[in-house]
């Protein structure tokens, strides 16, 4: 399946941190699967890390498309700092606080009501 066209549907900046790995379409919804890139957060640059561990996927609703619900299935990565065996992750603000909607979609809905 060609994934390139789906890149246009993603919130700005998403592909700076995530790779688009799959898309599943059904009659009622589109699910876009994204996996966080194995790039250590800038705060920890220069420190030895290992990035083989993922959090449970987060599913976030985004703007509907042609009458279909759109969901982003985000697989976030965490790293282990080898010097302290401490888990670290990127501070990430794609989801509007208190919701399961992207920040842009939540702002759009807020303006409607």
C-alpha positions in Angstrom: 0.0 0.0 0.0 1.3 3.4 -0.9 1.7 5.4 2.3 3.0 8.7 0.9 -0.4 10.3 0.5 -1.3 9.8 4.1 1.6 12.0 5.2 -0.5 15.0 4.2 -3.1 14.1 6.8 -0.8 14.1 9.8 -0.5 17.0 12.2 2.4 19.4 11.4 5.7 18.1 12.8 4.6 14.5 13.3 7.1 13.1 10.8 9.9 14.9 12.6 9.6 12.3 15.4 7.6 9.4 13.9 7.8 7.1 10.9 4.6 6.2 9.1 4.6 2.4 9.1 1.0 1.3 8.1 -2.5 2.5 7.3 -5.7 0.4 7.7 -8.9 1.6 6.1 -12.4 0.3 6.6 -15.8 1.6 5.7 -16.0 3.8 8.7 -12.5 4.7 9.7 -8.8 5.2 8.8 -6.1 4.1 11.3 -2.7 5.5 10.6 0.1 3.6 12.4 3.1 5.7 13.5 6.3 4.5 15.3 8.6 6.9 17.1 12.0 7.2 15.5 15.0 5.9 17.4 16.5 9.3 17.9 17.5 10.0 21.5 15.9 13.2 22.9 18.2 16.2 22.4 18.4 16.7 26.2 20.3 13.4 26.4 22.5 13.8 23.3 26.0 12.6 23.9 25.0 10.1 26.6 25.0 6.4 25.8 21.4 5.1 25.5 19.6 2.0 24.2 16.2 2.4 22.5 14.6 -1.0 22.2 11.6 -0.5 24.5 8.2 0.9 23.6 5.2 2.1 25.6 1.8 0.7 24.9 0.3 2.3 21.8 -1.7 5.5 22.2 -4.7 5.9 20.0 -5.6 9.5 19.2 -8.6 10.7 17.2 -8.0 13.4 14.5 -10.1 15.3 12.0 -12.6 13.1 10.1 -11.9 12.5 6.4 -14.7 12.0 3.9 -17.1 10.8 6.5 -14.6 8.4 8.1 -13.1 8.7 11.6 -9.4 9.1 11.6 -7.2 7.6 14.3 -3.5 7.9 14.9 -2.0 4.8 16.5 1.2 6.1 18.1 3.9 3.7 19.2 6.2 5.8 21.5 9.7 4.8 22.3 11.6 5.0 25.5 15.3 4.7 26.0 17.5 3.4 28.8 20.4 5.6 30.0 23.2 3.1 30.3 25.0 5.1 33.0 22.1 4.9 35.4 19.7 2.3 34.0 17.0 5.1 34.0 14.2 5.1 31.4 13.8 8.4 29.5 11.4 9.5 26.8 10.6 12.5 24.7 8.3 15.2 26.1 5.6 15.0 23.7 2.5 17.3 23.2 0.6 16.0 20.2 -2.5 15.1 22.3 -4.6 17.8 23.8 -4.5 17.5 27.6 -7.5 15.6 29.0 -8.6 14.2 25.7 -7.7 11.5 23.1 -7.8 14.1 20.3 -4.9 15.7 18.5 -4.3 19.2 19.7 -5.4 20.7 16.4 -8.6 18.8 16.3 -9.5 19.6 19.9 -8.8 23.3 19.2 -11.1 23.1 16.1 -13.9 21.5 18.1 -13.5 24.0 20.9 -14.0 26.9 18.4 -17.3 25.3 17.3 -18.8 25.2 20.7 
